[in-house]
Amino acid sequence: MTQPVSPAQRQQQQDGQVAATATSPTGQPGRRRLGLRPDVRNLSLLGVLAVLVAVGGFTKPEQFLDSSNLQLVLTQASVIGVVTVGMTFVITSGGIDLSVGAIVALASVWATTLATQEYGFAGILFTAVVVGLACGLVNGMLIAYGGLVPFIATLAMLASARGLALQITDGKTQIVTVDSVLDLGIPDSYVLGIPPLVLVFAVVTVVGWLLLNRTTFGRRTVAVGGNAEAARLAGIDVRRQRLYLYLLSGLCCGIAAFLLVVLSGSGQNTNGNLYELDAIAAAIIGGTLLSGGRGTIVGSVLGVLVFTTITNIFALNNLQSDVQQIAKGAIIVAAVLVQRRTARDGET
């Protein structure tokens, strides 16, 4: 006579099966099989960031090393950084989200309409988050239950969200008049010299790291990205997991939209332009595997700081934006080549 299995024991068995899907045929964890060294990778990114700081300090010492400029760099990194945290989860699961920039734009303009601003701070924040979640829900339903590939579904959302944002604004800039929102962007609201937007980014980063590395949700995300069929056989509801991931990405876009409204004091249909490329690039150079199965929040954050610092240095030195884009492209290609080389060396 078999003994009944408690819910806790069933969960432990399922977690063990999830962990098994991420192991190599030799029984070693997938990370070890690929020969990956997250600590070395993050230290390398810190080294790149240190070099960039040195370059900025050498070329424009008074401007770059000024505390207000460093605060600006961190504040600008906060907006795209929150988006990148959500993108990291999606890519780790083997998906992609090309609509994050458009969702940020739609959420920001919807949250700054005159009707929304009548409800003050809470109305703007609530609207931005709800719009982000709604777009993430549509993406998740189309991908998880509609059978559309992530590229097509999120590309359609990109076009639709941009079009709706343009329709709402009629091509005009919507100025924020709610003082409690605008006050978050002034130095008087800084906490120990740290802008509130940076604190929000820090909280999102910590929560994202805990969620990916210390919860069953994170293990399931990695398992789905590593081998979706094996994850399904292990008892994971793959479709539901993917739905949750795109909801998470939409939530991050909603939070980022609110931060952008605070930073710019307005809502525009052009907000979030190319955020999808910046978020994907930051996640990739941080060590998140583009094909899925491995993700790192710390690496993604360092990638965001690298790109934001590059942008700041180029702006201070009055260099053309096309050169900046070329530099970013070269970094992305180098990061992907390193990933492929590391994976190939780990398999031999």
GIDAUR-V348052 format. One line per field, one symbol per residue. ss: DSSP state (H for helix, E for strand, L for the rest). psi: psi as a letter, one per 30 degrees, with the letter a starting at -180 (. if undefined). A space follows every 10 residues. Layout:
ss=???
psi=???
This chain:
ss=LLLLLLHHHH HHHHHHHHHH HLELLLLLEH HHHLLLLHHH HHHHHHHHHH HHHHHHHHHL HHHHLLHHHH HHHHHHHHHH HHHHHHHHHH HHLLLLLLLH HHHHHHHHHH HLLHHHHLLH HHHHHHHHHH HHHHHHHHHH HHHHHLLLLH HHHHHHHHHH HHHHHHHHHL LLLEELLLHH HHHHHLHHHL ELLELHHHHH HHHHHHHHHH HHHLLHHHHH HHHHHHLHHH HHHLLLLHHH HHHHHHHHHH HHHHHHHHHH HHHHLEELLL LLLLHHHHHH HHHHHHLLLL LLLLLLHHHH HHHHHHHHHH HHHHHHLLLL HHHHHHHHHH HHHHHHHHHH HHHHHHHL
psi=kkkkkleeee eeeeeeeeee fgllfffkke eeefhkieee eeeeeeeeee eeeeeefeei eeeegkeeee eeeeeefeef eeeeeeeeee eefgaljfge eeeeeeeeee fgleeeffga eeeeeeeeee eeeeeeeeee eeeeffgkke eeefeeeeee eeeeeeeefh glkjkkgjef eeffglfffk jhgkkeeeee eeeeeeeeee eefgleeeee eeeeeejeee eeffgkjeee eeeeefeeee eeeeeeeeee eeefglkkff kgkgeeeeee eeeefffkkf flfkljeeee eeeeeeeeee eeeeeeghlk feeeeeeeee eeeeeeeeee eeeeeff.
